[in-house]
């Protein structure tokens, strides 16, 4: 796993939390929820290949 992916996830988390707080304080709760959901989906799309790679290596480990 690359170290840069951790920094990318942290940056998205910080950005999403700031945007969400700003939107909540301005009374736009639905848009704050959508920003949080979009941030979650972005991070999931980044992490899915690593999870797939993990399952492939586990499958290779237990092949008889």
Biopython code that builds the backbone (N, CA, C, O; Angstrom):
import numpy as np
from Bio.PDB.StructureBuilder import StructureBuilder

atoms = [
    (1, "UNK", "N", (0.842, -1.182, 0.000)),
    (1, "UNK", "CA", (0.000, 0.000, 0.000)),
    (1, "UNK", "C", (0.885, 1.242, 0.000)),
    (1, "UNK", "O", (1.880, 1.322, 0.721)),
    (2, "UNK", "N", (0.510, 2.170, -0.796)),
    (2, "UNK", "CA", (1.291, 3.399, -0.892)),
    (2, "UNK", "C", (0.957, 4.331, 0.269)),
    (2, "UNK", "O", (-0.160, 4.327, 0.786)),
    (3, "UNK", "N", (1.927, 5.113, 0.660)),
    (3, "UNK", "CA", (1.718, 6.073, 1.740)),
    (3, "UNK", "C", (0.914, 7.270, 1.237)),
    (3, "UNK", "O", (0.210, 7.915, 2.014)),
    (4, "UNK", "N", (1.014, 7.568, -0.049)),
    (4, "UNK", "CA", (0.309, 8.735, -0.585)),
    (4, "UNK", "C", (-1.202, 8.573, -0.515)),
    (4, "UNK", "O", (-1.920, 9.567, -0.407)),
    (5, "UNK", "N", (-1.702, 7.335, -0.575)),
    (5, "UNK", "CA", (-3.144, 7.121, -0.489)),
    (5, "UNK", "C", (-3.667, 7.529, 0.884)),
    (5, "UNK", "O", (-4.797, 8.001, 1.003)),
    (6, "UNK", "N", (-2.853, 7.349, 1.913)),
    (6, "UNK", "CA", (-3.256, 7.749, 3.265)),
    (6, "UNK", "C", (-3.361, 9.267, 3.354)),
    (6, "UNK", "O", (-4.283, 9.800, 3.971)),
    (7, "UNK", "N", (-2.410, 9.956, 2.733)),
    (7, "UNK", "CA", (-2.469, 11.419, 2.726)),
    (7, "UNK", "C", (-3.644, 11.930, 1.907)),
    (7, "UNK", "O", (-4.260, 12.933, 2.266)),
    (8, "UNK", "N", (-3.961, 11.250, 0.811)),
    (8, "UNK", "CA", (-5.118, 11.641, 0.003)),
    (8, "UNK", "C", (-6.414, 11.469, 0.787)),
    (8, "UNK", "O", (-7.292, 12.331, 0.741)),
    (9, "UNK", "N", (-6.532, 10.361, 1.501)),
    (9, "UNK", "CA", (-7.732, 10.106, 2.295)),
    (9, "UNK", "C", (-7.861, 11.145, 3.404)),
    (9, "UNK", "O", (-8.956, 11.636, 3.679)),
    (10, "UNK", "N", (-6.746, 11.475, 4.035)),
    (10, "UNK", "CA", (-6.774, 12.493, 5.088)),
    (10, "UNK", "C", (-7.173, 13.851, 4.525)),
    (10, "UNK", "O", (-7.938, 14.582, 5.155)),
    (11, "UNK", "N", (-6.664, 14.196, 3.349)),
    (11, "UNK", "CA", (-7.014, 15.479, 2.732)),
    (11, "UNK", "C", (-8.494, 15.533, 2.382)),
    (11, "UNK", "O", (-9.147, 16.555, 2.593)),
    (12, "UNK", "N", (-9.024, 14.439, 1.849)),
    (12, "UNK", "CA", (-10.451, 14.410, 1.528)),
    (12, "UNK", "C", (-11.279, 14.510, 2.806)),
    (12, "UNK", "O", (-12.301, 15.195, 2.824)),
    (13, "UNK", "N", (-10.857, 13.846, 3.862)),
    (13, "UNK", "CA", (-11.574, 13.912, 5.130)),
    (13, "UNK", "C", (-11.601, 15.312, 5.712)),
    (13, "UNK", "O", (-12.638, 15.767, 6.196)),
    (14, "UNK", "N", (-10.475, 15.993, 5.670)),
    (14, "UNK", "CA", (-10.415, 17.364, 6.175)),
    (14, "UNK", "C", (-11.286, 18.290, 5.340)),
    (14, "UNK", "O", (-12.036, 19.104, 5.879)),
    (15, "UNK", "N", (-11.184, 18.162, 4.026)),
    (15, "UNK", "CA", (-11.971, 19.011, 3.125)),
    (15, "UNK", "C", (-13.468, 18.764, 3.286)),
    (15, "UNK", "O", (-14.255, 19.710, 3.323)),
    (16, "UNK", "N", (-13.857, 17.509, 3.380)),
    (16, "UNK", "CA", (-15.272, 17.181, 3.541)),
    (16, "UNK", "C", (-15.801, 17.691, 4.877)),
    (16, "UNK", "O", (-16.913, 18.215, 4.941)),
    (17, "UNK", "N", (-15.024, 17.545, 5.934)),
    (17, "UNK", "CA", (-15.500, 18.009, 7.242)),
    (17, "UNK", "C", (-15.657, 19.527, 7.272)),
    (17, "UNK", "O", (-16.614, 20.038, 7.855)),
    (18, "UNK", "N", (-14.736, 20.245, 6.656)),
    (18, "UNK", "CA", (-14.850, 21.711, 6.613)),
    (18, "UNK", "C", (-16.065, 22.129, 5.792)),
    (18, "UNK", "O", (-16.855, 22.964, 6.231)),
    (19, "UNK", "N", (-16.216, 21.548, 4.601)),
    (19, "UNK", "CA", (-17.365, 21.889, 3.768)),
    (19, "UNK", "C", (-18.679, 21.516, 4.434)),
    (19, "UNK", "O", (-19.656, 22.259, 4.343)),
    (20, "UNK", "N", (-18.708, 20.387, 5.093)),
    (20, "UNK", "CA", (-19.923, 19.952, 5.764)),
    (20, "UNK", "C", (-20.303, 20.904, 6.898)),
    (20, "UNK", "O", (-21.476, 21.241, 7.060)),
    (21, "UNK", "N", (-19.329, 21.329, 7.668)),
    (21, "UNK", "CA", (-19.614, 22.262, 8.760)),
    (21, "UNK", "C", (-20.101, 23.610, 8.235)),
    (21, "UNK", "O", (-21.030, 24.202, 8.786)),
    (22, "UNK", "N", (-19.473, 24.086, 7.174)),
    (22, "UNK", "CA", (-19.897, 25.364, 6.596)),
    (22, "UNK", "C", (-21.320, 25.264, 6.075)),
    (22, "UNK", "O", (-22.128, 26.167, 6.291)),
    (23, "UNK", "N", (-21.630, 24.174, 5.392)),
    (23, "UNK", "CA", (-22.979, 24.008, 4.850)),
    (23, "UNK", "C", (-24.015, 23.825, 5.952)),
    (23, "UNK", "O", (-25.130, 24.334, 5.833)),
    (24, "UNK", "N", (-23.676, 23.112, 7.016)),
    (24, "UNK", "CA", (-24.621, 22.934, 8.117)),
    (24, "UNK", "C", (-24.919, 24.250, 8.818)),
    (24, "UNK", "O", (-26.064, 24.516, 9.183)),
    (25, "UNK", "N", (-23.898, 25.070, 9.006)),
    (25, "UNK", "CA", (-24.108, 26.347, 9.687)),
    (25, "UNK", "C", (-24.865, 27.350, 8.821)),
    (25, "UNK", "O", (-25.446, 28.304, 9.340)),
    (26, "UNK", "N", (-24.861, 27.142, 7.524)),
    (26, "UNK", "CA", (-25.626, 28.034, 6.651)),
    (26, "UNK", "C", (-27.032, 27.502, 6.394)),
    (26, "UNK", "O", (-27.794, 28.104, 5.638)),
    (27, "UNK", "N", (-27.381, 26.378, 7.019)),
    (27, "UNK", "CA", (-28.735, 25.851, 6.920)),
    (27, "UNK", "C", (-28.972, 24.930, 5.750)),
    (27, "UNK", "O", (-30.123, 24.676, 5.396)),
    (28, "UNK", "N", (-27.941, 24.432, 5.151)),
    (28, "UNK", "CA", (-28.073, 23.535, 3.997)),
    (28, "UNK", "C", (-27.659, 22.122, 4.397)),
    (28, "UNK", "O", (-26.627, 21.607, 3.967)),
    (29, "UNK", "N", (-28.489, 21.518, 5.227)),
    (29, "UNK", "CA", (-28.168, 20.200, 5.764)),
    (29, "UNK", "C", (-28.151, 19.118, 4.690)),
    (29, "UNK", "O", (-27.330, 18.202, 4.743)),
    (30, "UNK", "N", (-29.055, 19.219, 3.714)),
    (30, "UNK", "CA", (-29.099, 18.198, 2.660)),
    (30, "UNK", "C", (-27.828, 18.231, 1.811)),
    (30, "UNK", "O", (-27.292, 17.185, 1.445)),
    (31, "UNK", "N", (-27.361, 19.405, 1.509)),
    (31, "UNK", "CA", (-26.128, 19.518, 0.720)),
    (31, "UNK", "C", (-24.917, 19.069, 1.526)),
    (31, "UNK", "O", (-23.976, 18.505, 0.966)),
    (32, "UNK", "N", (-24.928, 19.310, 2.827)),
    (32, "UNK", "CA", (-23.842, 18.831, 3.688)),
    (32, "UNK", "C", (-23.803, 17.304, 3.692)),
    (32, "UNK", "O", (-22.731, 16.700, 3.677)),
    (33, "UNK", "N", (-24.987, 16.690, 3.711)),
    (33, "UNK", "CA", (-25.048, 15.230, 3.652)),
    (33, "UNK", "C", (-24.518, 14.723, 2.317)),
    (33, "UNK", "O", (-23.795, 13.727, 2.273)),
    (34, "UNK", "N", (-24.873, 15.400, 1.233)),
    (34, "UNK", "CA", (-24.413, 14.979, -0.093)),
    (34, "UNK", "C", (-22.895, 15.119, -0.222)),
    (34, "UNK", "O", (-22.253, 14.279, -0.853)),
    (35, "UNK", "N", (-22.320, 16.157, 0.359)),
    (35, "UNK", "CA", (-20.862, 16.333, 0.344)),
    (35, "UNK", "C", (-20.196, 15.206, 1.117)),
    (35, "UNK", "O", (-19.182, 14.662, 0.679)),
    (36, "UNK", "N", (-20.760, 14.856, 2.259)),
    (36, "UNK", "CA", (-20.205, 13.747, 3.045)),
    (36, "UNK", "C", (-20.298, 12.431, 2.291)),
    (36, "UNK", "O", (-19.359, 11.635, 2.305)),
    (37, "UNK", "N", (-21.415, 12.204, 1.641)),
    (37, "UNK", "CA", (-21.597, 10.986, 0.865)),
    (37, "UNK", "C", (-20.636, 10.938, -0.320)),
    (37, "UNK", "O", (-20.080, 9.884, -0.625)),
    (38, "UNK", "N", (-20.441, 12.069, -0.985)),
    (38, "UNK", "CA", (-19.509, 12.117, -2.113)),
    (38, "UNK", "C", (-18.082, 11.842, -1.648)),
    (38, "UNK", "O", (-17.344, 11.130, -2.328)),
    (39, "UNK", "N", (-17.684, 12.391, -0.511)),
    (39, "UNK", "CA", (-16.356, 12.126, 0.033)),
    (39, "UNK", "C", (-16.165, 10.664, 0.366)),
    (39, "UNK", "O", (-15.097, 10.101, 0.122)),
    (40, "UNK", "N", (-17.194, 10.043, 0.922)),
    (40, "UNK", "CA", (-17.127, 8.622, 1.237)),
    (40, "UNK", "C", (-16.984, 7.789, -0.028)),
    (40, "UNK", "O", (-16.188, 6.850, -0.062)),
    (41, "UNK", "N", (-17.737, 8.117, -1.059)),
    (41, "UNK", "CA", (-17.654, 7.365, -2.311)),
    (41, "UNK", "C", (-16.295, 7.519, -2.985)),
    (41, "UNK", "O", (-15.766, 6.555, -3.539)),
    (42, "UNK", "N", (-15.733, 8.709, -2.943)),
    (42, "UNK", "CA", (-14.404, 8.928, -3.527)),
    (42, "UNK", "C", (-13.369, 8.046, -2.839)),
    (42, "UNK", "O", (-12.559, 7.390, -3.493)),
    (43, "UNK", "N", (-13.410, 8.042, -1.519)),
    (43, "UNK", "CA", (-12.449, 7.233, -0.763)),
    (43, "UNK", "C", (-12.665, 5.743, -1.018)),
    (43, "UNK", "O", (-11.699, 4.985, -1.114)),
    (44, "UNK", "N", (-13.916, 5.321, -1.126)),
    (44, "UNK", "CA", (-14.183, 3.910, -1.408)),
    (44, "UNK", "C", (-13.659, 3.499, -2.771)),
    (44, "UNK", "O", (-13.112, 2.406, -2.918)),
    (45, "UNK", "N", (-13.817, 4.364, -3.777)),
    (45, "UNK", "CA", (-13.292, 4.039, -5.102)),
    (45, "UNK", "C", (-11.768, 3.943, -5.090)),
    (45, "UNK", "O", (-11.192, 3.181, -5.867)),
    (46, "UNK", "N", (-11.118, 4.700, -4.226)),
    (46, "UNK", "CA", (-9.664, 4.607, -4.111)),
    (46, "UNK", "C", (-9.238, 3.320, -3.408)),
    (46, "UNK", "O", (-8.193, 2.758, -3.735)),
    (47, "UNK", "N", (-10.028, 2.849, -2.451)),
    (47, "UNK", "CA", (-9.616, 1.736, -1.608)),
    (47, "UNK", "C", (-10.013, 0.377, -2.173)),
    (47, "UNK", "O", (-9.379, -0.628, -1.851)),
    (48, "UNK", "N", (-11.040, 0.326, -3.001)),
    (48, "UNK", "CA", (-11.526, -0.953, -3.524)),
    (48, "UNK", "C", (-10.429, -1.764, -4.222)),
    (48, "UNK", "O", (-10.370, -2.973, -3.999)),
    (49, "UNK", "N", (-9.558, -1.178, -5.053)),
    (49, "UNK", "CA", (-8.497, -2.009, -5.656)),
    (49, "UNK", "C", (-7.553, -2.639, -4.635)),
    (49, "UNK", "O", (-7.075, -3.753, -4.845)),
    (50, "UNK", "N", (-7.282, -1.951, -3.550)),
    (50, "UNK", "CA", (-6.417, -2.510, -2.517)),
    (50, "UNK", "C", (-7.108, -3.658, -1.785)),
    (50, "UNK", "O", (-6.460, -4.642, -1.427)),
    (51, "UNK", "N", (-8.408, -3.541, -1.560)),
    (51, "UNK", "CA", (-9.161, -4.620, -0.924)),
    (51, "UNK", "C", (-9.205, -5.838, -1.848)),
    (51, "UNK", "O", (-9.069, -6.975, -1.396)),
    (52, "UNK", "N", (-9.397, -5.589, -3.144)),
    (52, "UNK", "CA", (-9.390, -6.690, -4.112)),
    (52, "UNK", "C", (-8.032, -7.390, -4.121)),
    (52, "UNK", "O", (-7.962, -8.618, -4.166)),
    (53, "UNK", "N", (-6.974, -6.618, -4.077)),
    (53, "UNK", "CA", (-5.626, -7.186, -4.039)),
    (53, "UNK", "C", (-5.408, -8.009, -2.776)),
    (53, "UNK", "O", (-4.769, -9.060, -2.821)),
    (54, "UNK", "N", (-5.930, -7.540, -1.661)),
    (54, "UNK", "CA", (-5.827, -8.283, -0.401)),
    (54, "UNK", "C", (-6.540, -9.623, -0.499)),
    (54, "UNK", "O", (-5.993, -10.648, -0.092)),
    (55, "UNK", "N", (-7.748, -9.624, -1.032)),
    (55, "UNK", "CA", (-8.484, -10.880, -1.167)),
    (55, "UNK", "C", (-7.800, -11.828, -2.148)),
    (55, "UNK", "O", (-7.812, -13.041, -1.938)),
    (56, "UNK", "N", (-7.211, -11.302, -3.202)),
    (56, "UNK", "CA", (-6.487, -12.151, -4.149)),
    (56, "UNK", "C", (-5.271, -12.806, -3.485)),
    (56, "UNK", "O", (-4.996, -13.985, -3.706)),
    (57, "UNK", "N", (-4.554, -12.039, -2.680)),
    (57, "UNK", "CA", (-3.382, -12.614, -2.008)),
    (57, "UNK", "C", (-3.793, -13.642, -0.951)),
    (57, "UNK", "O", (-3.087, -14.629, -0.745)),
    (58, "UNK", "N", (-4.914, -13.422, -0.287)),
    (58, "UNK", "CA", (-5.399, -14.400, 0.678)),
    (58, "UNK", "C", (-5.844, -15.667, -0.034)),
    (58, "UNK", "O", (-5.611, -16.775, 0.449)),
    (59, "UNK", "N", (-6.488, -15.498, -1.189)),
    (59, "UNK", "CA", (-6.919, -16.661, -1.967)),
    (59, "UNK", "C", (-5.715, -17.455, -2.459)),
    (59, "UNK", "O", (-5.752, -18.686, -2.435)),
    (60, "UNK", "N", (-4.662, -16.799, -2.899)),
    (60, "UNK", "CA", (-3.452, -17.491, -3.334)),
    (60, "UNK", "C", (-2.769, -18.203, -2.161)),
    (60, "UNK", "O", (-2.147, -19.251, -2.337)),
    (61, "UNK", "N", (-2.890, -17.635, -0.994)),
    (61, "UNK", "CA", (-2.272, -18.230, 0.184)),
    (61, "UNK", "C", (-2.910, -19.559, 0.545)),
    (61, "UNK", "O", (-2.218, -20.484, 0.970)),
    (62, "UNK", "N", (-4.239, -19.665, 0.379)),
    (62, "UNK", "CA", (-4.942, -20.865, 0.806)),
    (62, "UNK", "C", (-5.251, -21.824, -0.332)),
    (62, "UNK", "O", (-6.005, -22.778, -0.135)),
    (63, "UNK", "N", (-4.704, -21.606, -1.495)),
    (63, "UNK", "CA", (-4.918, -22.543, -2.609)),
    (63, "UNK", "C", (-4.120, -23.801, -2.342)),
    (63, "UNK", "O", (-2.948, -23.751, -1.968)),
    (64, "UNK", "N", (-4.775, -24.920, -2.539)),
    (64, "UNK", "CA", (-4.106, -26.212, -2.282)),
    (64, "UNK", "C", (-3.671, -26.833, -3.585)),
    (64, "UNK", "O", (-3.092, -27.919, -3.589)),
]
sb = StructureBuilder()
sb.init_structure("model")
sb.init_model(0)
sb.init_chain("A")
sb.init_seg("    ")
for serial, (resi, resn, name, xyz) in enumerate(atoms, 1):
    if name == "N":
        sb.init_residue(resn, " ", resi, " ")
    sb.init_atom(name, np.array(xyz, "f"), 0.0, 1.0, " ", f" {name:<3s}", serial, name[0])
structure = sb.get_structure()
